[in-house]
Amino acid sequence: MRPHFALARISSWSALSKIFILSPVFIAFFWCGPRTVGADSMPANSLPQVQLDARNAGPRTLENLTQQNIGRHYANAWQNLAAAFEHNAPTSLSDYFVGAAREQLGQAVADQQKAGLHSRYRDQRHKVDVVFYAPEGDIVELHDSVECDFEVFEGEKSIHHEPAVLRYVVLMTPSADRWVIRQLQAVSQF
């Protein structure tokens, strides 16, 4: 079950009409050997678990150090994304999101804030497959299946909570000192 369907079923939520003013990005966003980065559960200030599988990457083989860096930076990006939505702080996206991804997510955070809401992603577990690594090493495409606990708050009151399975197609590129997310697109399946 995806969070946006569940939100429509909440009968006691006086702010239900607020969901209709939220941007499509916000609504889509809450539809919400391998290497592992992070912890088994995600308290507010710890990294999400990221299991990165690069066995099917191509046409270029993903080097071991690059794979470690992508996994670490991807985990950091999701930690920042969770903080942005929990605290309605789009500036939290600045370090690991660029271009259209930062603009769309920043707008989703702003829309959430205007609606008087904030949301939490807890116990994030990412199963990430690297499906493309450019010959020049300048772009990587990931398919991410995320399991997490998703919760929506109006002020301090929890108005919705459910386990969620989310899927994303992600494009990452190297910047001066890290890999950054250029595109984060919610999909129903790969």
C-alpha positions as CSV (number, residue, x, y, z in Angstrom):
1,M,0.0,0.0,0.0
2,R,1.3,3.4,-0.8
3,P,1.0,6.3,1.6
4,H,-1.0,8.7,-0.7
5,F,-3.9,6.1,-0.9
6,A,-3.9,5.7,2.8
7,L,-4.1,9.5,3.4
8,A,-7.3,9.7,1.5
9,R,-8.9,7.1,3.9
10,I,-8.2,9.1,7.0
11,S,-11.7,10.2,8.1
12,S,-10.7,12.0,11.3
13,W,-8.1,14.2,9.5
14,S,-9.4,17.7,9.5
15,A,-6.7,18.7,7.1
16,L,-7.6,16.1,4.5
17,S,-8.3,18.9,2.0
18,K,-4.7,20.0,2.4
19,I,-3.5,16.9,0.5
20,F,-5.1,18.2,-2.6
21,I,-3.1,21.4,-2.7
22,L,0.2,19.5,-2.4
23,S,2.4,19.3,-5.4
24,P,2.4,16.2,-7.6
25,V,6.0,15.6,-6.5
26,F,5.0,15.4,-2.8
27,I,2.2,13.0,-3.6
28,A,4.3,10.8,-5.8
29,F,7.1,11.0,-3.3
30,F,5.0,9.4,-0.5
31,W,3.9,6.5,-2.6
32,C,5.9,6.0,-1.6
33,G,27.9,-9.4,-3.4
34,P,26.1,-6.5,-2.3
35,R,27.5,-3.9,0.0
36,T,25.6,-2.5,3.0
37,V,26.0,1.0,4.4
38,G,24.2,2.3,7.5
39,A,22.4,0.7,10.5
40,D,19.5,-1.7,10.7
41,S,17.2,1.0,11.9
42,M,17.3,4.7,11.4
43,P,17.0,7.0,14.4
44,A,16.7,10.6,13.3
45,N,20.4,11.2,13.2
46,S,21.8,7.9,11.8
47,L,22.3,6.7,8.3
48,P,19.7,4.5,6.5
49,Q,20.7,1.0,5.5
50,V,21.8,0.8,1.9
51,Q,22.5,-2.5,0.2
52,L,24.2,-1.7,-3.1
53,D,24.5,-4.4,-5.8
54,A,26.7,-3.5,-8.7
55,R,27.0,-6.9,-10.3
56,N,24.7,-5.9,-13.3
57,A,26.3,-2.5,-13.8
58,G,27.4,-1.7,-17.3
59,P,28.7,-1.0,-19.8
60,R,31.6,-0.1,-17.4
61,T,32.4,-2.1,-14.3
62,L,31.9,-0.2,-11.1
63,E,35.2,0.0,-9.2
64,N,35.2,-1.0,-5.6
65,L,36.1,2.4,-4.2
66,T,33.5,4.1,-6.4
67,Q,30.9,1.6,-5.2
68,Q,31.7,2.4,-1.6
69,N,31.5,6.1,-2.2
70,I,28.2,5.9,-4.1
71,G,26.7,3.8,-1.3
72,R,27.9,6.2,1.4
73,H,26.7,9.3,-0.4
74,Y,23.4,7.8,-1.3
75,A,22.8,6.9,2.4
76,N,23.8,10.5,3.3
77,A,21.4,11.9,0.7
78,W,18.5,9.9,2.2
79,Q,19.4,11.0,5.7
80,N,19.3,14.6,4.5
81,L,16.0,14.0,2.6
82,A,14.4,12.5,5.7
83,A,15.6,15.6,7.8
84,A,14.2,18.0,5.2
85,F,10.7,16.4,5.3
86,E,10.7,15.9,9.1
87,H,11.8,19.5,9.9
88,N,10.4,21.3,6.8
89,A,13.9,22.4,6.0
90,P,14.5,22.3,2.2
91,T,18.1,23.6,2.8
92,S,18.9,20.1,4.1
93,L,18.8,18.9,0.5
94,S,21.6,21.2,-0.6
95,D,24.5,18.8,0.0
96,Y,23.4,15.8,-2.0
97,F,20.6,16.9,-4.4
98,V,21.1,19.2,-7.4
99,G,19.2,20.5,-10.4
100,A,15.7,19.2,-10.9
101,A,15.8,16.8,-8.0
102,R,16.6,19.6,-5.5
103,E,13.9,21.9,-7.0
104,Q,11.2,19.2,-7.0
105,L,12.0,18.0,-3.5
106,G,12.4,21.6,-2.2
107,Q,8.9,22.4,-3.6
108,A,7.4,19.3,-2.0
109,V,8.9,20.3,1.4
110,A,7.5,23.8,0.9
111,D,4.0,22.5,0.0
112,Q,4.1,20.2,3.0
113,Q,5.0,23.1,5.3
114,K,2.2,25.3,3.8
115,A,-0.3,22.5,4.6
116,G,0.8,22.4,8.2
117,L,2.3,19.0,8.0
118,H,5.6,17.2,8.4
119,S,6.5,13.6,7.7
120,R,9.0,11.0,8.9
121,Y,10.8,8.1,7.2
122,R,12.0,5.7,9.9
123,D,13.9,2.4,9.6
124,Q,14.9,2.9,6.0
125,R,16.2,-0.1,4.2
126,H,17.3,0.5,0.6
127,K,18.0,-2.4,-1.8
128,V,19.8,-0.6,-4.6
129,D,20.7,-2.1,-8.0
130,V,23.2,-0.3,-10.2
131,V,21.8,-0.8,-13.7
132,F,24.0,1.6,-15.7
133,Y,27.5,3.1,-15.2
134,A,28.6,5.3,-18.1
135,P,31.9,4.4,-19.9
136,E,33.2,7.9,-18.9
137,G,32.3,7.3,-15.3
138,D,30.2,10.5,-15.2
139,I,26.7,9.0,-14.5
140,V,25.2,6.0,-12.7
141,E,21.6,4.9,-12.8
142,L,20.2,3.1,-9.7
143,H,17.0,1.2,-9.1
144,D,16.1,1.6,-5.4
145,S,13.5,-0.5,-3.5
146,V,12.9,1.2,-0.1
147,E,11.2,-0.3,2.8
148,C,10.5,2.2,5.6
149,D,8.0,3.3,8.2
150,F,6.2,6.4,6.9
151,E,4.4,8.8,9.3
152,V,2.6,12.1,8.7
153,F,2.1,14.6,11.4
154,E,-0.1,17.7,11.8
155,G,1.8,19.7,14.3
156,E,2.9,17.1,16.9
157,K,-0.1,14.8,16.3
158,S,0.4,11.7,14.2
159,I,-2.4,11.5,11.7
160,H,-1.1,8.6,9.6
161,H,1.4,5.8,10.0
162,E,2.1,2.8,7.9
163,P,5.0,0.6,6.6
164,A,5.7,1.6,3.0
165,V,7.5,0.0,0.0
166,L,8.7,2.7,-2.4
167,R,10.6,2.4,-5.7
168,Y,12.8,5.0,-7.3
169,V,14.9,5.4,-10.4
170,V,17.8,7.5,-9.5
171,L,20.5,9.3,-11.5
172,M,23.7,10.2,-9.7
173,T,26.7,12.1,-11.0
174,P,30.0,13.0,-9.4
175,S,30.6,16.5,-8.1
176,A,33.8,18.0,-6.8
177,D,33.9,15.9,-3.6
178,R,30.8,13.5,-3.7
179,W,28.2,11.8,-5.8
180,V,25.0,13.8,-6.0
181,I,21.4,12.9,-7.0
182,R,20.3,14.7,-10.2
183,Q,17.0,12.8,-10.6
184,L,14.8,10.9,-8.1
185,Q,11.7,9.5,-9.8
186,A,9.1,7.4,-8.0
187,V,7.9,4.4,-10.1
188,S,5.4,1.7,-9.5
189,Q,7.8,-1.1,-10.7
190,F,11.1,-1.6,-12.5
